[in-house]
Amino acid sequence: MTDFRSLSDDMLASPQITPGDVSEAKTLGVDLIINNRPDDEEPGQPTGAEIEVAARDAGIGYRAIPVTSAGFSEPQVDAMANALGSTDGKVLAYCRSGTRSTLLWSLAQARAGKSADQIAEAARGAGYDVSPIRPALDALSARSG
C-alpha cells in the first residue's frame, strides 16, 4: 500500500517504497524517483538497486541522494536541486518515513527562492514538520530573495 504524499503539484514524498509501488508511481505520472535512503539502514528494506531496476523498467528516471542521520550537506541540497531541475514532470522522493525527503526538498526550494512559510505549509499539509530546519529555510529563502 503506497503512502505518497503531495508536497506540490509536481512533488510527492513517501516512506520506503517497494519495487511494486513503482507501477503506482507511474500511474500517477511520476517520471523521476529520488531515493534519499541509504542501503542497509534497516534489515529487509529494498535496496536502491532494486528500486532503480523497477523504475527503469517502468520508464521512470532514478537518482540516489542518500541522507544519513548525520544530517544534510550542501552537496546533497545541490544534488536535490539538480534532480528536481532535470525534469518537468512529477517527482517522487522517498526515505524511511518521507521526512528526510521532505526536508531535503524544502531546503532545495528555499535555496531557489521559495517562501519558507509556503514551504512549511506544504510540508505540514503532507504531514511533515520542517521545524528542525526552519532556521536554514529562513536563511536560504532570504539569501535567494
DOZA-783829 format. One record per residue: x, y, z of N, C-alpha, C in turn; residue in three letters. Coordinates in steps of 0.02 Angstrom, whole numbers, padded with zeros to 5 digits, always signed. Layout:
// DOZA-783829
XYZXYZXYZALA;...
//
This chain:
// DOZA-783829
+00042-00059+00000+00000+00000+00000+00044+00062+00000MET;+00035+00104-00049+00076+00164-00055+00053+00218-00006THR;+00100+00262+00012+00085+00319+00055+00118+00380+00024ASP;+00101+00394-00040+00129+00451-00075+00093+00513-00051PHE;+00131+00562-00027+00102+00624+00000+00122+00683-00043ARG;+00075+00723-00061+00086+00779-00107+00115+00840-00070SER;+00174+00861-00091+00204+00923-00066+00188+00981-00113LEU;+00177+00965-00177+00157+01015-00227+00127+00976-00285SER;+00107+01012-00336+00077+00979-00394+00125+00931-00428ASP;+00190+00944-00421+00239+00902-00455+00288+00867-00408ASP;+00272+00864-00343+00318+00833-00295+00280+00791-00245MET;+00300+00728-00239+00273+00681-00190+00329+00658-00144LEU;+00314+00647-00081+00361+00617-00033+00328+00554-00008ALA;+00370+00506+00012+00343+00442+00033+00390+00407+00081SER;+00360+00367+00126+00402+00319+00162+00429+00268+00112PRO;+00472+00225+00136+00505+00174+00094+00456+00144+00044GLN;+00477+00141-00019+00436+00108-00070+00466+00040-00086ILE;+00426+00000-00120+00449-00066-00144+00449-00064-00220THR;+00481-00112-00252+00477-00114-00324+00405-00116-00350PRO;+00361-00147-00313+00290-00150-00333+00255-00082-00331GLY;+00280-00036-00290+00250+00031-00286+00266+00074-00347ASP;+00316+00054-00384+00338+00095-00441+00283+00100-00494VAL;+00246+00046-00504+00192+00050-00554+00138+00100-00533SER;+00124+00104-00468+00076+00154-00443+00104+00225-00456GLU;+00169+00234-00445+00200+00299-00458+00192+00317-00532ALA;+00203+00268-00575+00196+00280-00647+00124+00301-00664LYS;+00076+00267-00634+00005+00283-00645-00010+00355-00625THR;+00024+00380-00574+00014+00449-00550+00053+00501-00591LEU;+00091+00477-00640+00127+00523-00683+00198+00539-00661GLY;+00224+00501-00613+00293+00512-00590+00341+00494-00646VAL;+00389+00539-00659+00440+00522-00708+00511+00524-00679ASP;+00517+00537-00614+00581+00533-00580+00570+00510-00508LEU;+00607+00460-00487+00607+00437-00418+00675+00455-00387ILE;+00673+00487-00329+00734+00504-00293+00735+00465-00228ILE;+00789+00427-00220+00799+00386-00160+00843+00424-00111ASN;+00815+00443-00054+00852+00478-00002+00871+00433+00056ASN;+00867+00368+00045+00881+00321+00100+00943+00280+00084ARG;+00991+00277+00131+01049+00234+00119+01029+00161+00122PRO;+01062+00119+00082+01050+00047+00086+01071+00022+00155ASP;+01040-00032+00176+01056-00066+00239+01044-00024+00301ASP;+01000+00025+00296+00983+00065+00355+00941+00023+00403GLU;+00903-00024+00374+00859-00067+00413+00857-00135+00379GLU;+00859-00188+00419+00856-00255+00388+00793-00264+00346PRO;+00801-00293+00287+00744-00310+00246+00718-00255+00200GLY;+00746-00194+00205+00722-00141+00161+00744-00156+00089GLN;+00704-00138+00040+00726-00146-00029+00789-00104-00043PRO;+00833-00129-00083+00893-00091-00099+00878-00038-00151THR;+00921+00011-00154+00914+00061-00206+00917+00030-00275GLY;+00960-00020-00284+00967-00053-00349+00901-00086-00370ALA;+00865-00116-00322+00801-00147-00338+00750-00095-00361GLU;+00748-00039-00326+00702+00015-00345+00722+00044-00413ILE;+00787+00052-00423+00811+00080-00486+00792+00036-00545GLU;+00800-00030-00538+00781-00076-00592+00706-00070-00607VAL;+00665-00069-00554+00592-00064-00564+00575+00003-00597ALA;+00609+00056-00577+00596+00122-00606+00615+00122-00680ALA;+00673+00098-00695+00696+00097-00765+00650+00054-00808ARG;+00629-00003-00781+00582-00047-00817+00516-00012-00832ASP;+00496+00034-00788+00433+00070-00796+00442+00134-00836ALA;+00504+00148-00857+00517+00209-00895+00521+00271-00852GLY;+00540+00262-00789+00546+00317-00741+00620+00326-00725ILE;+00642+00388-00723+00711+00403-00704+00722+00388-00630GLY;+00785+00381-00610+00802+00365-00541+00865+00402-00522TYR;+00865+00430-00462+00925+00461-00433+00931+00440-00360ARG;+00991+00428-00338+01004+00413-00268+01041+00471-00237ALA;+01011+00500-00185+01041+00553-00145+01031+00533-00072ILE;+01071+00484-00048+01059+00460+00020+01075+00512+00073PRO;+01032+00514+00124+01041+00558+00181+01044+00514+00243VAL;+01098+00519+00281+01105+00480+00342+01083+00521+00402THR;+01088+00491+00461+01070+00526+00522+01117+00584+00537SER;+01173+00589+00500+01220+00644+00509+01190+00710+00486ALA;+01136+00708+00447+01104+00769+00426+01118+00785+00353GLY;+01104+00848+00335+01107+00870+00266+01171+00908+00253PHE;+01196+00901+00193+01256+00938+00172+01239+00980+00111SER;+01280+01029+00097+01270+01071+00038+01270+01029-00026GLU;+01315+00980-00033+01313+00938-00094+01247+00900-00102PRO;+01216+00880-00047+01152+00846-00052+01097+00894-00075GLN;+01098+00955-00049+01049+01005-00070+01060+01020-00145VAL;+01123+01027-00165+01139+01037-00236+01112+00980-00279ASP;+01125+00918-00257+01103+00860-00295+01027+00857-00300ALA;+00992+00875-00246+00919+00875-00248+00894+00929-00295MET;+00923+00989-00291+00903+01043-00336+00915+01024-00408ALA;+00972+00993-00422+00987+00971-00490+00938+00918-00514ASN;+00922+00870-00471+00875+00818-00489+00806+00848-00504ALA;+00784+00892-00460+00718+00924-00470+00717+00965-00534LEU;+00774+00996-00550+00778+01037-00610+00787+00997-00674GLY;+00798+00932-00667+00811+00890-00726+00747+00866-00760SER;+00690+00880-00731+00626+00856-00758+00572+00909-00753THR;+00527+00907-00800+00468+00950-00797+00409+00910-00770ASP;+00420+00846-00756+00366+00803-00733+00363+00797-00658GLY;+00324+00749-00637+00313+00737-00565+00371+00696-00537LYS;+00389+00712-00475+00445+00680-00440+00417+00646-00377VAL;+00443+00587-00363+00429+00551-00301+00496+00542-00265LEU;+00502+00568-00205+00561+00558-00164+00541+00516-00103ALA;+00585+00470-00084+00569+00428-00026+00630+00417+00018TYR;+00615+00400+00080+00665+00379+00130+00628+00332+00178CYS;+00650+00325+00239+00616+00279+00285+00545+00302+00299ARG;+00537+00367+00315+00470+00392+00332+00444+00446+00285SER;+00488+00472+00243+00471+00528+00199+00496+00594+00227GLY;+00517+00595+00289+00538+00658+00321+00602+00685+00290THR;+00653+00644+00284+00716+00669+00254+00705+00693+00183ARG;+00663+00658+00145+00648+00680+00077+00614+00747+00077SER;+00567+00756+00123+00531+00820+00129+00579+00876+00149THR;+00622+00862+00198+00668+00913+00221+00718+00933+00167LEU;+00743+00884+00130+00790+00899+00076+00756+00938+00020LEU;+00695+00919+00002+00655+00957-00046+00645+01028-00022TRP;+00629+01035+00042+00617+01101+00071+00679+01146+00066SER;+00737+01118+00081+00799+01157+00076+00813+01178+00004LEU;+00801+01133-00043+00812+01149-00114+00763+01203-00136ALA;+00701+01200-00112+00651+01250-00130+00669+01318-00101GLN;+00692+01319-00039+00711+01382-00007+00771+01413-00043ALA;+00818+01371-00062+00877+01397-00098+00857+01426-00165ARG;+00803+01400-00195+00778+01425-00259+00736+01488-00250ALA;+00728+01511-00187+00693+01574-00175+00621+01567-00154GLY;+00597+01507-00143+00528+01497-00120+00522+01521-00048LYS;+00463+01543-00030+00449+01568+00037+00453+01511+00088SER;+00489+01523+00142+00494+01473+00196+00425+01457+00225ALA;+00382+01508+00230+00315+01496+00256+00275+01450+00210ASP;+00280+01462+00144+00244+01420+00097+00271+01349+00096GLN;+00336+01342+00102+00367+01276+00105+00342+01239+00167ILE;+00343+01273+00224+00321+01242+00287+00248+01221+00283ALA;+00207+01263+00252+00136+01247+00245+00125+01186+00200GLU;+00163+01183+00146+00157+01125+00101+00178+01061+00137ALA;+00232+01064+00174+00255+01005+00211+00203+00985+00264ALA;+00178+01034+00300+00128+01021+00352+00066+00988+00321ARG;+00045+01012+00263-00012+00983+00229-00003+00910+00210GLY;+00060+00890+00201+00076+00820+00185+00091+00779+00248ALA;+00088+00812+00306+00100+00776+00369+00172+00776+00392GLY;+00212+00824+00367+00282+00828+00386+00297+00894+00420TYR;+00345+00894+00465+00364+00952+00505+00434+00975+00486ASP;+00439+01037+00462+00505+01063+00443+00537+01105+00498VAL;+00507+01107+00558+00534+01149+00611+00608+01134+00627SER;+00632+01071+00622+00703+01061+00636+00751+01098+00589PRO;+00727+01116+00529+00770+01151+00482+00744+01221+00467ILE;+00696+01245+00505+00666+01310+00491+00716+01367+00489ARG;+00765+01370+00534+00814+01424+00528+00853+01422+00462PRO;+00869+01362+00439+00904+01356+00374+00858+01377+00317ALA;+00794+01358+00321+00747+01379+00269+00741+01455+00266LEU;+00735+01486+00324+00729+01559+00326+00792+01591+00296ASP;+00850+01566+00314+00913+01595+00290+00920+01586+00214ALA;+00905+01526+00190+00911+01513+00118+00860+01555+00079LEU;+00799+01559+00103+00747+01598+00070+00767+01672+00066SER;+00793+01698+00122+00812+01768+00124+00871+01783+00078ALA;+00919+01736+00076+00978+01745+00034+00960+01742-00040ARG;+00910+01702-00057+00891+01693-00127+00843+01747-00150SER;+00807+01778-00103+00755+01826-00120+00778+01893-00135GLY;
//
